[in-house]
Amino acid sequence: MSMAEARALVVEDDRVWQQILGEILADAGLVVDVADHLEAAIPTMRAAPHRLAVVDLALSEGDHHNQDGLRVLDAVRLYDPGCATILLTGYATVEIAVSVLTEHGALTCLRKETFNRGQFRDLVQRALAAPSPAEKPAAADAPPKETVPALIVEDDANWSSIVSELVSDAGYPARVCATFGEALGYLRREKYSVAVVDLALASPRDQDSAAQNMDGYRLLASTRAGGIPTIVVSGVGTPDDIERAYAEQGIFAYFQKQTFDRRAFLQSLREARTAARPSRELDVLTEREREVLELLAKGMTNKEIAEQLVITPNTVKRHLKAIFEKLEIHTRSAAAAKAISAGVSGERR
């Protein structure tokens, strides 16, 4: 299917959301079909193939318990198998996210209350750039195999399975554990290319209230000390917790389980592979670029870096652009992780 012929399907009973999603998808070059319930969506799926479907969870006005959107996801797999799916809901829970990813084959689950047009546009572009669910990637496209494993610290069996599968797809052998003590032992016995950590881990003292347990956060100091790029995948954590994880523990990326995005996670794993390469890669940077990278790793903003080095914020932006291109990375967190893994101090002055 050429891009000019590519179609998208919106299954949403709210006219405002139909308009919002339709405009963004049309701007991406897609012909947009709209349905407001399952019975209307199925004939549309049968009439023409779609590249992407965005589906609301609740398709019955006023009924917050309605989950007809899950039936739509299953229908897409049956009648339109080349179509990637995104679930959109105002009632996201970790349980729904697990079900959407593992049982219904969706790419991700988005929450309406935190919907961001720019982020949604980026998600649409990633979905369109990737092979369709009906296509298998060629062997030549397979990621390079890592000999150094990834450490997965997750006490939920469903999420452990999801993360293990994606880590394997990215070419990493996996070491899986469920508790703080087990993970700490692994970290002391073996080297790791990347770590994927849940902030809340069940423990003997807290098995009935794991959501209040932050043992996973305690592990971040150990992964940072070991120079291991660390990705957090968690169903708990306030904005303050997330900011602390970035600023104090230098994590590489943070994913909420309620809105987990498989492809964004795989992209982070690929960038983590780059960040974990030997520190000699920093030799490609100029002395000024290394100074900018060091200050970025300390958590400084562009304005703060400019003040520290007595240069303009625009000059900082130019240095950062050069750093990203030379190190083959795309985000500030990836740059900070690379700096830390190369031995550049992440402690803020």
N, C-alpha and C positions, 0 to 999 in steps of 0.2 A: 504494500500500500504506500503510495507516494505521500509526502507531507501535505500536498495540496488536497488530497482526498481523505486525509486522516479525520476520523470522527471521534467525538467525545460524547458520553452519556451522563446526564445529570438526573439523579433520581431523588427528588426533594419535594416535599409538600408545601413548603413555605415559598411564596412568590418572590419575596425579597432576596432570599438565598438563591433561588433559581437565577435571578438577575445578576447577582454578584458573581456567582460561579460561571454563569454563561459568558459574561463579559471577559473574564480573565482567560477562559479557555479559548474564546474566539480570538482574543489578542495573541494567543499562542499559535494561531493558524489552524485551529480545529473547527470543523463543522459540528455544531452542538445540537444534540437531540435532548429533549427534556421530557421526563415522565414524573408523575406525582405519586405513583404507587406501583406495586409489583406487577399487577395485572396489565398495566399500561406499558411497563418497561419491557416485558418479555417479547411482545411483537416487534418492538424497536430493536432489540438485540438480534432477533431473527432476520430482520429486514436488511441489515448491513453490519459489517464488522466494525468494532470500535477499538481505538488505541488506548483509551482511558475512560474509566467510569468513576464518578464521585457520587457516593451514596449516603443519604442521611439514615441514621439508625432508626429513629422513630418516624414512621410514615402515617401516623394517625393523629390528627390535630387534637391537642389537649391530653393525649394519653402518653405520659412520660414513661410508662412501662412497655410500650410497644417496641418491638425489635424486628419489624418486618425488613429492615435494612439488611439483616443477616441473611434472610431468604433471598434478597436481591443479589447479594454477593455469591451465593451458591448458584443462582440462576445464571449469572455471568460466566461462571466456570463451566456450566453445562452448555449454554447456547452461544457464548462469545468467548472461547478459550484464549484468544489472542489479546484480550483486553486486560490491562492492569487496573486494579481497583483501589480506591481510597475511601475509607469510611469517615464520615463527618458527623459529629454528635455533640449535643449539649449535655450528655449524661455519661461521659467517659469514666470508666473505672479500670483498674488494673486487670480485673477478671475479663472484662469485655475486650481489652487490648489483647490479652492472651488468646482468647477465642478467635478474634478477628485474624490474628497472625497465623495461628496454628491450625485452626479448623476451617476457616473460610477463605484463606489464601490472599488476604488483602496486603497491599504494599505498606500501608500505615493507617493509623487512626488519628484524626485531628479533632481538637475540641473547638467548638464554636466560640466559646467565651474567650479564647486566646488566639482566635484566627487572625493571621497577618497576611495581607495581600502579597507583599513582596516575597515572604517565605513560601507562600503557596505557588507563586509563579516559578520560583526556583525548583520546587518539588515537581511541578508539571514538566519543566524542561528536563529534569533528571529522568522522569518516567518515560518521556518521549525519546530520550537519547539511548535508553537501555533496551536490550532485546525484549520482545514481548514475552509474556508468560508461556506462550506456546512454542517458543524457540529455545533450543539448547545452544549455549555458547560453544563455538568451535574449540577444539583442543588447543589451537594456537593462541586463543584468548585466555586460557587458564592462567591464574596468577602464579608467580614463581613460588616454589615450595620453600618454606622456612625450616631450618634445622633446629633453631631455638624456639621452644614452645611458647604459647600464650597461656597465661594463668587466668582462669575463670573462677570468680568467687561469688557464688549464688546459691541460696538455700531453697529456692523454689524450683521444683523439678521441671515444670513447664518452661520457665525462663532459662534454666540451665540448658535445656534441649535447644531452644531457639538460638541462644548465643553460641553454643557449641557448633551448631550447624553453620552459622555465619562465619565463625572463626575458621572452620574447616574449609569453607568456600573461598576464604581469603588466603588459603595456603599455609595456615599455621597448624602444627600439632597442638592439641589442647591438654592442659592439666586442669581438672575440675575439682573444686572443693566447696564445702558448704559453711564452714565455721571460721572464726577469727584464728583460733589456735592452729587449725589445719593449714590455713593459708600462710600463717607466719612460718610454720615449719617448712613448707614448700619454698618460700622466699629465701630461707637460710640455707637450703640444700642445693638450689638449682638457679640458673640464669633464665630470664624470660625476655622475649621480644616485646611483649605488650601485656598489660593486665586489664581485665574487665571486672569491675567490682560493684556489687550492690551495697548501698550504704546501710541497709537494715538487714541484719543477719540474726536468725533465731539462735538463742543460746539456752543452756539449762536453766538459767535464772529468769528467762524472759520468753519462754516458748509461746505463751498465749498473747503476747503483745509485741511481736517482732517489729511492728511499725514504729515503736518507740525506741527500738534498739538501734544504735548507730555504730556497732562494732566495725562495720565496713569502712566508716570514715577513719577509724583509728589505723586501718591498714594503709591509708594513703601516704602517711609519713614514711612507711617502710618501702613502698614502691617508688616514692620520690627519691629516697636515699639511695636506692639501687639504680637510679637513672632509668626506670622503666616507664615508658609512656603509658598512662593509665586512663581508661575510659570508664566513666561511671554510668551504670544503667540501673535506675532506681525508681521505685514507686513512692518514695518519701523524700523529704527535703524541701525546706522553705527556700525562698529566694536568698535569704541570708546564708543558709547552708551551702547553696550552690556557689555564691560569691566567695565564701570562705574556702571552698574546695579548690576554686581556681586560684585565688590570691595566696592562700597559705600553703596549699599542697601541690600547686602547679599541675592540676589534672589536665589531660589532653582534650577531653570532650565530655559532655554530660548529656545523657538521654533520659527523658522521663518515660516510664513504662506505659503510661496512659496514652502517649502520642508517639510511640516508638516507630521509627522509620528505618526499614531494613537497608535501603540503598544508602541513606546518609550514614548509617552505622558502618557499612562496608567501605564507604569513602574514608571515614575516619581511620579504619584499620589500615587502608592503603597509605594514608598519610603518616600513620604511626610507624609503618615499615620504613618510610623515608626518614622520619625523625630519629629512629633508632640506629641509623647507620653510623659508622665510626666518626669521631669528632674531626677527622681530617677534612671532612666536607666543608667545615667552616673556613678552611683556607682559601676558598674562592671569594670570600668577602673582603672588602677593603677594611682598613682599620676603623674608619668612621662607621661603617655598616655593622661591624662587630660591637662597637659601643652602643649603637641603637638597639641591636638585638639583646645585649646584656640588660639594658634598662627595660626593654619590653618584658624580658623574663622576670624582672622584679615586680611586674604588675603595673608599671607606669603607663599613663595615657600619652597620646601624641603630644598634648600640650605640656605635660610634665617632662617628657623626654626633651622637647624643644628648650624648655627653661634650663634643664640640667646641662645641655650641651651648648647653650647660647646660640641656637639656630631657630629658624622659623618652623611652625607646624607643617607648612607645605614642603619644606626640605625634609622633614621627618617622613612625610608620606612618600616622597620620592625614594628615600633610602629603604623604606619598608617594601615598596614595590620591587626594588632591585633584589632585596633579600629574598622575598617570596619566589621570584623567578629563578634565582641562582640555586636555592635550596629545594625547588620543586614542591612548594607547599602553597596553601591557599588561605590559611586563617592565622590569626594572632596566637591562638592556643597551640597550633601546630608548631609555630615558630618558637614559642616559649618552651614547649616540650623538647624540641631539638636542642635548644640552648642548654637546658638542664641536663639532658642526656650526654651533651658534649662537655659537661663539667663547668658550664657558666653558672655562676651563683644565681639562685632565684630569690634570695633573701632581700627584701626591700630595705633600702637604706633609711 
